[in-house]
Amino acid sequence: MIVESVQRIEPARLEDVPEGVADAVAELAAASATLGRALHPRTAASLAGLVRIMNTYYSNLIEGHNTRPRDIERALAGEFDLDPVRRDLQIEAAAHVRVQAGLDRLAEADELPEPASVDFLLHLHRGFYRDAPTAMLHIQGAGRAFTMVPGTWRTKPEHDVAVGRHQPPASGRVADFMRHFESRYRLERLGMGARILTIPVAHHRFNYIHPFPDGNGRVSRLMSHAMAHVAGVGAHGLWSISRGLARGLDSRGDYKRMMDHADMPRQGDLDGRGNLSLRALVDFTLWFLKVCIDQVTFMTGLFEIDMLARRLRALVDRSTTLKPPAARLLEEALIRGEFERGDASRITGLPERTARRVFNDVLAAGLLASDTPKGPVSLRFPVDALDVLFPRLFPET
């Protein structure tokens, strides 16, 4: 019997980095360093919460699940649709936000585990499906039917599957492939540039192995998000790789086309020394890095503090419930990060009773909130305000 070799995913790294790829690595590092730099940490944290919804929306869209931002926001508040199909999509979306929030908290505390490790990847999959109803775990089609166990690799013949034209490694070999994957993509021993280079390569090779019966795309994007943090380009969770992959550089079909391109077998003696094409891997890596740069650049413009202050004022101007002095409260929170509830009169210049009414209107609009009933308030970014505050963030809100 021929045993399928884990060398099938080689080349697993770019040993000789082309100049264009090296330039893209440097550009991504520089761009991410400036993203959100002028924002107060509390404001940045609120924006990171919005980005998690955005990342979830686009990650689901890649899977063909169009879960609207409003529905994701409702799910996070525990409000689920009565329609079972929409409810399952909301559960799926809420799980994605919850898992990514955990990654962002670990990153801020500098406690993220090794993103390519077997234990961490199993943890991601288990966390994503933790609250999934049984129906969501039932895999059926192509003459097979079984119930997936969250946090376990493909292990049985019925778990074998074709992904388009690609036939991933046999289920009985997945564990060995993933141990090899961990050994090739551990970030701890690498410098910053090499860590950044690892993100796109690991992203493709993980999906090439297709280690889980389902959920591989989501786990790979969460892994890439964690890797970006560890590589120093995560920018406190203020940008999303999923948005870039879903939109592409030229068209929405870019991601699928480039993933398929990187599946290409080696094309002759001048195409590396592994099983797969080195040239195709270089192409995919450069495309992926350009997608990342595009998203970091887009979010930098969106979160630029002067422009954000201007859009907050525009939001108040368009509102039928907010009085003009509300803009001063929002700008105060934007600049200072938070303020005490009793400061509303000082900030607006209004008598205390009038200022309290203006303040309460802003609270009711969901634009200011606090962690405790009487604690200081900070900015929030409800979905209803996104079309004014963050145009082009979503196709529609």
C-alpha positions as CSV (number, residue, x, y, z in Angstrom):
1,M,0.0,0.0,0.0
2,I,1.3,3.4,-0.9
3,V,1.3,5.9,2.0
4,E,0.4,9.4,1.0
5,S,3.4,11.6,1.9
6,V,3.1,14.9,3.9
7,Q,5.6,16.3,1.4
8,R,2.6,16.7,-0.9
9,I,2.1,20.3,0.4
10,E,5.7,21.3,-0.4
11,P,6.9,23.8,-1.2
12,A,5.5,25.1,2.1
13,R,7.6,28.3,2.2
14,L,9.2,30.8,-0.1
15,E,12.9,30.3,0.5
16,D,14.1,32.9,-2.1
17,V,11.7,35.8,-1.8
18,P,11.1,37.7,-5.0
19,E,11.6,41.5,-4.9
20,G,8.0,42.2,-5.5
21,V,6.9,40.0,-2.6
22,A,9.5,41.5,-0.3
23,D,8.2,45.0,-1.2
24,A,4.6,43.9,-0.4
25,V,5.7,42.6,3.0
26,A,7.4,45.9,3.8
27,E,4.4,47.9,2.6
28,L,1.9,45.9,4.7
29,A,4.1,46.3,7.8
30,A,4.3,50.0,7.3
31,A,0.6,50.5,6.5
32,S,-0.6,48.5,9.4
33,A,1.6,50.4,11.8
34,T,-0.3,53.6,11.0
35,L,-3.8,52.2,11.1
36,G,-5.7,53.6,14.1
37,R,-2.6,55.2,15.6
38,A,-4.4,58.5,16.3
39,L,-7.4,56.8,17.8
40,H,-7.9,56.6,21.6
41,P,-7.7,52.9,22.7
42,R,-11.3,52.9,23.8
43,T,-12.5,54.2,20.5
44,A,-10.3,51.7,18.7
45,A,-11.7,48.9,20.8
46,S,-15.3,49.9,19.8
47,L,-14.2,50.0,16.2
48,A,-12.6,46.6,16.5
49,G,-16.1,45.3,17.6
50,L,-17.5,46.7,14.4
51,V,-14.7,45.1,12.3
52,R,-15.6,41.7,13.8
53,I,-19.1,42.1,12.5
54,M,-17.7,43.1,9.1
55,N,-15.2,40.2,9.1
56,T,-18.0,37.8,10.0
57,Y,-20.3,39.2,7.3
58,Y,-17.7,38.7,4.5
59,S,-16.5,35.4,5.8
60,N,-20.0,34.1,5.7
61,L,-20.5,35.7,2.2
62,I,-17.5,33.7,0.9
63,E,-19.3,30.6,2.1
64,G,-22.5,31.7,0.2
65,H,-24.3,32.8,3.3
66,N,-25.5,36.4,3.1
67,T,-26.2,37.2,6.8
68,R,-27.0,40.9,7.0
69,P,-25.1,43.1,9.5
70,R,-28.3,44.0,11.3
71,D,-29.1,40.2,11.7
72,I,-25.6,39.7,13.1
73,E,-26.0,42.6,15.5
74,R,-29.4,41.1,16.6
75,A,-27.8,37.7,17.2
76,L,-25.1,39.2,19.4
77,A,-27.9,40.7,21.5
78,G,-29.6,37.3,21.7
79,E,-32.4,38.1,19.3
80,F,-32.8,35.4,16.7
81,D,-35.1,35.1,13.7
82,L,-38.1,32.7,13.9
83,D,-37.2,31.3,10.5
84,P,-35.0,28.3,11.2
85,V,-32.7,28.9,8.3
86,R,-32.0,32.5,9.2
87,R,-31.7,31.6,12.8
88,D,-29.0,29.0,12.0
89,L,-27.1,31.7,10.0
90,Q,-27.4,34.1,12.9
91,I,-26.0,31.4,15.3
92,E,-23.1,30.8,12.8
93,A,-22.4,34.5,12.6
94,A,-22.5,35.1,16.4
95,A,-20.1,32.2,16.8
96,H,-17.6,33.7,14.4
97,V,-17.8,37.1,16.2
98,R,-17.3,35.4,19.6
99,V,-14.3,33.4,18.5
100,Q,-12.6,36.4,16.8
101,A,-13.3,38.5,19.9
102,G,-11.5,35.9,22.0
103,L,-8.5,36.1,19.6
104,D,-8.4,39.9,19.8
105,R,-8.5,39.8,23.6
106,L,-5.6,37.3,23.7
107,A,-3.7,39.4,21.2
108,E,-4.1,42.5,23.3
109,A,-2.8,40.6,26.3
110,D,0.1,39.2,24.2
111,E,-1.2,35.7,25.0
112,L,-2.1,34.2,21.6
113,P,-1.0,30.6,21.2
114,E,1.0,29.5,18.2
115,P,-1.7,30.0,15.4
116,A,-0.5,27.1,13.3
117,S,-0.4,24.6,16.2
118,V,-2.6,21.5,16.1
119,D,-4.1,22.4,19.5
120,F,-5.0,25.9,18.5
121,L,-6.6,25.0,15.2
122,L,-8.7,22.3,16.8
123,H,-9.7,24.9,19.4
124,L,-10.8,27.3,16.7
125,H,-13.0,24.7,15.1
126,R,-14.4,23.5,18.4
127,G,-15.2,27.1,19.4
128,F,-16.9,28.0,16.2
129,Y,-19.3,25.0,16.4
130,R,-19.7,25.1,20.2
131,D,-23.3,26.3,20.0
132,A,-24.3,24.9,16.7
133,P,-27.5,22.9,16.5
134,T,-27.3,19.3,15.5
135,A,-28.7,20.0,12.1
136,M,-25.8,22.3,11.3
137,L,-23.3,19.5,12.2
138,H,-25.0,17.0,9.8
139,I,-23.0,16.6,6.6
140,Q,-24.8,15.1,3.7
141,G,-24.1,14.8,0.0
142,A,-22.0,12.9,-2.6
143,G,-23.3,9.6,-1.3
144,R,-22.3,10.2,2.4
145,A,-24.1,11.3,5.5
146,F,-22.6,11.7,9.0
147,T,-22.6,14.1,12.0
148,M,-19.4,16.1,12.4
149,V,-17.8,16.3,15.8
150,P,-16.5,19.8,16.4
151,G,-12.7,20.0,17.0
152,T,-11.8,16.8,15.3
153,W,-10.0,16.2,12.0
154,R,-11.3,14.1,9.1
155,T,-10.5,10.5,10.1
156,K,-12.9,8.2,8.2
157,P,-13.4,7.3,4.6
158,E,-16.8,9.0,4.6
159,H,-15.0,12.2,5.5
160,D,-13.1,12.2,2.2
161,V,-14.3,15.0,-0.2
162,A,-13.4,16.7,-3.4
163,V,-13.1,20.5,-3.4
164,G,-13.8,21.6,-6.9
165,R,-11.1,19.9,-9.0
166,H,-8.9,19.4,-5.9
167,Q,-8.8,16.1,-4.0
168,P,-7.4,16.7,-0.5
169,P,-5.3,14.2,1.4
170,A,-7.1,11.0,2.5
171,S,-8.8,11.3,5.9
172,G,-6.6,8.7,7.4
173,R,-3.6,10.9,6.8
174,V,-4.9,14.2,7.9
175,A,-3.4,14.1,11.4
176,D,0.1,13.5,10.0
177,F,-0.4,16.3,7.4
178,M,-1.4,18.7,10.2
179,R,1.6,17.8,12.4
180,H,3.8,18.6,9.3
181,F,1.7,21.8,8.8
182,E,2.5,22.9,12.4
183,S,6.2,22.2,12.0
184,R,6.4,24.2,8.8
185,Y,4.3,27.2,9.9
186,R,5.2,27.9,13.5
187,L,5.9,31.6,13.9
188,E,7.8,31.7,17.1
189,R,11.2,31.2,15.5
190,L,10.7,33.7,12.7
191,G,11.3,37.4,12.3
192,M,8.5,39.9,11.4
193,G,9.0,39.7,7.7
194,A,9.0,35.9,7.6
195,R,5.9,35.8,9.8
196,I,4.1,38.1,7.4
197,L,5.1,35.8,4.5
198,T,3.8,32.8,6.3
199,I,0.2,34.1,6.5
200,P,-0.7,33.6,2.8
201,V,1.2,30.4,2.4
202,A,-0.2,28.8,5.4
203,H,-3.7,30.0,4.4
204,H,-3.5,28.1,1.1
205,R,-1.9,25.0,2.4
206,F,-4.4,24.6,5.3
207,N,-7.2,24.7,2.8
208,Y,-5.3,22.3,0.5
209,I,-5.2,19.8,3.3
210,H,-8.9,20.5,4.1
211,P,-8.5,18.9,7.6
212,F,-12.1,19.2,8.8
213,P,-15.2,17.8,7.3
214,D,-16.7,21.3,7.2
215,G,-15.7,24.8,8.4
216,N,-12.2,24.8,6.8
217,G,-12.6,28.2,5.1
218,R,-13.8,29.9,8.3
219,V,-11.0,28.3,10.4
220,S,-8.4,29.3,7.9
221,R,-9.5,33.0,7.9
222,L,-9.6,33.0,11.7
223,M,-6.1,31.4,11.7
224,S,-4.9,34.2,9.3
225,H,-6.4,36.8,11.6
226,A,-4.5,35.3,14.5
227,M,-1.3,35.1,12.4
228,A,-1.6,38.8,11.5
229,H,-1.7,39.7,15.2
230,V,1.4,37.5,16.0
231,A,3.2,38.9,12.9
232,G,2.6,42.5,14.1
233,V,0.3,43.6,11.3
234,G,-3.1,43.0,13.1
235,A,-3.5,46.7,14.0
236,H,-5.5,45.8,17.1
237,G,-8.2,44.1,15.0
238,L,-9.0,47.2,12.9
239,W,-8.9,45.5,9.5
240,S,-10.4,42.4,8.0
241,I,-8.8,39.9,5.6
242,S,-12.3,38.4,4.9
243,R,-13.5,41.6,3.3
244,G,-10.5,41.6,1.0
245,L,-10.9,37.9,0.1
246,A,-14.6,38.3,-0.6
247,R,-14.1,41.4,-2.8
248,G,-10.8,40.5,-4.5
249,L,-8.7,43.0,-6.3
250,D,-10.3,42.8,-9.7
251,S,-13.5,40.8,-9.0
252,R,-15.3,38.7,-6.5
253,G,-14.1,35.6,-8.2
254,D,-10.4,36.3,-7.5
255,Y,-10.2,34.3,-4.2
256,K,-11.5,31.1,-5.7
257,R,-9.4,31.5,-8.8
258,M,-6.2,32.2,-6.9
259,M,-6.7,29.3,-4.5
260,D,-7.2,27.0,-7.4
261,H,-4.1,28.5,-9.1
262,A,-2.0,27.7,-6.1
263,D,-3.2,24.0,-6.2
264,M,-1.2,23.6,-9.4
265,P,1.3,20.8,-9.6
266,R,5.0,21.6,-10.2
267,Q,5.5,22.7,-13.8
268,G,9.0,21.3,-14.7
269,D,12.5,21.6,-13.4
270,L,12.5,25.4,-13.1
271,D,9.4,25.5,-10.9
272,G,10.9,24.7,-7.5
273,R,11.6,21.3,-6.0
274,G,8.3,20.3,-4.4
275,N,5.2,18.6,-5.4
276,L,3.3,21.8,-6.0
277,S,4.2,24.8,-8.3
278,L,6.5,27.3,-6.6
279,R,5.6,30.0,-9.2
280,A,1.9,29.6,-8.4
281,L,2.6,29.9,-4.7
282,V,4.5,33.1,-5.4
283,D,1.6,34.4,-7.4
284,F,-0.9,33.6,-4.6
285,T,1.4,35.1,-1.9
286,L,1.8,38.4,-3.8
287,W,-2.0,38.6,-4.5
288,F,-2.9,37.8,-0.9
289,L,-0.5,40.5,0.4
290,K,-1.8,43.0,-2.0
291,V,-5.4,42.2,-0.8
292,C,-4.2,42.8,2.8
293,I,-2.5,46.1,1.9
294,D,-5.7,47.2,0.0
295,Q,-7.8,46.5,3.1
296,V,-5.4,48.2,5.6
297,T,-5.3,51.3,3.3
298,F,-9.1,51.3,3.0
299,M,-9.7,51.1,6.8
300,T,-7.0,53.7,7.5
301,G,-9.0,56.2,5.4
302,L,-12.2,55.2,7.0
303,F,-10.9,55.6,10.6
304,E,-8.9,58.8,10.0
305,I,-9.9,60.8,13.1
306,D,-10.7,64.1,11.4
307,M,-12.9,62.4,8.8
308,L,-14.6,60.3,11.5
309,A,-15.4,63.5,13.5
310,R,-16.9,65.0,10.3
311,R,-19.1,62.0,9.7
312,L,-20.2,62.0,13.3
313,R,-21.4,65.6,12.9
314,A,-23.1,64.6,9.6
315,L,-24.9,61.8,11.4
316,V,-26.3,64.3,14.0
317,D,-27.3,66.7,11.2
318,R,-29.3,64.0,9.4
319,S,-30.9,62.7,12.6
320,T,-34.5,63.4,13.5
321,T,-34.0,62.7,17.2
322,L,-30.6,64.1,18.0
323,K,-30.1,67.8,18.7
324,P,-27.0,69.6,17.3
325,P,-25.2,69.7,20.7
326,A,-25.1,65.9,20.5
327,A,-22.2,66.2,18.1
328,R,-20.0,67.7,20.8
329,L,-20.6,64.7,23.0
330,L,-19.7,62.4,20.2
331,E,-16.5,64.3,19.4
332,E,-15.5,64.4,23.0
333,A,-15.8,60.6,23.2
334,L,-13.9,60.2,19.9
335,I,-11.0,62.3,21.2
336,R,-10.9,61.4,24.9
337,G,-12.1,57.9,24.5
338,E,-14.6,58.2,27.3
339,F,-16.1,60.8,29.6
340,E,-18.2,60.8,32.8
341,R,-22.0,61.2,32.5
342,G,-21.9,64.3,34.7
343,D,-19.7,66.1,32.1
344,A,-22.5,66.4,29.6
345,S,-23.4,70.0,30.6
346,R,-19.7,71.1,30.5
347,I,-19.2,69.5,27.1
348,T,-22.4,70.9,25.4
349,G,-22.4,74.2,27.2
350,L,-26.1,73.6,28.0
351,P,-28.0,73.8,31.3
352,E,-27.8,70.5,33.2
353,R,-31.3,69.4,32.6
354,T,-31.2,70.2,28.9
355,A,-27.8,68.6,28.6
356,R,-29.1,65.5,30.2
357,R,-31.9,65.2,27.7
358,V,-29.4,65.6,24.8
359,F,-27.2,63.0,26.5
360,N,-30.0,60.5,26.9
361,D,-31.0,60.9,23.3
362,V,-27.5,59.9,22.2
363,L,-27.6,56.9,24.6
364,A,-31.0,55.9,23.1
365,A,-29.5,56.1,19.6
366,G,-26.8,53.6,20.7
367,L,-23.9,56.0,19.8
368,L,-22.7,56.2,23.4
369,A,-22.7,53.4,26.0
370,S,-20.9,52.3,29.1
371,D,-19.8,49.0,30.6
372,T,-21.7,49.7,33.8
373,P,-25.0,51.5,34.4
374,K,-23.4,54.6,35.9
375,G,-19.9,54.3,34.4
376,P,-18.1,56.6,31.9
377,V,-19.4,56.4,28.4
378,S,-17.5,55.7,25.1
379,L,-18.4,55.7,21.4
380,R,-20.4,52.8,19.9
381,F,-21.1,52.2,16.3
382,P,-24.6,50.7,15.7
383,V,-25.3,49.1,12.4
384,D,-28.1,51.6,11.7
385,A,-25.4,54.4,11.6
386,L,-23.0,52.6,9.2
387,D,-24.2,54.1,6.0
388,V,-23.2,57.6,7.2
389,L,-20.2,56.8,9.5
390,F,-18.6,54.1,7.3
391,P,-19.7,54.3,3.7
392,R,-18.7,51.4,1.5
393,L,-17.9,49.2,4.5
394,F,-20.7,46.8,3.5
395,P,-22.4,46.4,0.1
396,E,-25.6,47.4,2.0
397,T,-26.5,47.9,5.6
